[in-house]
Amino acid sequence: MSEDEDWNFTEAQKAAFNQIEEIMREHFDAGVFRVLAEINDQQDESRGSYSGGKSNAIGLLQQQLHELLIKKTDDPL
């Protein structure tokens, strides 16, 4: 079974995810990302990836969380 057979993403979404991952690995020392997609107007599915090691990924996530928590948002509550 291929790694992405359990994905419910469309082929276009899978290709976009793989492109994001490839760009991240090619241009940055470390990175982490997660995407959310609505599948068949019924469910959400999220997938993520990281590069540069688990420690770097965890550190980047913590830094991003901190920045999100302290930043004023334009999002409606």
VOGU-3710 file (C-alpha; in Angstrom, 3 decimals, decimal comma):
1> msededwnft> 0,000/0,000/0,000  1,398/3,390/-0,938  1,866/6,003/1,735  -0,949/8,226/0,465  -3,615/5,588/-0,264  -5,385/6,369/3,010  -5,707/10,053/2,075  -9,140/11,313/1,163  -7,616/14,356/-0,530  -8,319/14,859/-4,209
11> eaqkaafnqi> -5,461/14,218/-6,608  -5,015/17,995/-6,969  -4,831/18,399/-3,169  -2,283/15,575/-2,905  -0,176/17,176/-5,636  -0,344/20,580/-3,915  0,618/19,048/-0,555  3,592/17,279/-2,140  4,638/20,500/-3,884  4,535/22,457/-0,603
21> eeimrehfda> 6,604/19,734/1,055  9,146/19,711/-1,780  9,543/23,510/-1,720  9,948/23,493/2,071  12,678/20,848/1,958  14,476/22,470/-0,971  14,617/26,050/0,316  14,659/25,922/4,135  16,814/24,321/6,827  13,755/23,246/8,802
31> gvfrvlaein> 10,032/23,601/8,466  6,664/22,358/9,576  3,219/22,782/8,070  -0,304/21,420/8,374  -3,207/21,805/5,983  -6,941/21,285/6,389  -9,256/20,265/3,563  -12,977/19,685/3,391  -13,674/16,322/1,829  -16,938/15,746/-0,062
41> dqqdesrgsy> -18,672/18,581/1,862  -18,971/16,163/4,787  -15,729/15,904/6,722  -12,458/17,658/7,311  -9,104/16,009/6,949  -5,763/17,459/7,944  -2,255/16,357/7,131  1,106/17,766/7,983  4,776/17,362/7,393  8,069/18,580/8,750
51> sggksnaigl> 11,713/18,606/7,791  14,945/19,360/9,581  14,356/17,010/12,514  11,723/16,578/15,189  13,392/18,949/17,635  13,390/21,773/15,095  9,767/21,041/14,172  8,658/21,143/17,803  10,570/24,382/18,376  9,051/25,996/15,296
61> lqqqlhelli> 5,565/24,924/16,361  6,064/26,364/19,839  7,355/29,639/18,416  4,403/29,876/16,007  1,912/29,094/18,768  3,420/31,833/20,925  3,222/34,344/18,069  -0,393/33,385/17,304  -1,410/33,768/20,942  0,102/37,221/21,396
71> kktddpl> -0,853/38,638/17,988  -4,053/40,615/17,684  -6,360/38,936/15,207  -8,675/40,213/12,524  -10,675/36,986/12,701  -14,267/37,450/13,890  -14,988/35,734/17,169
//
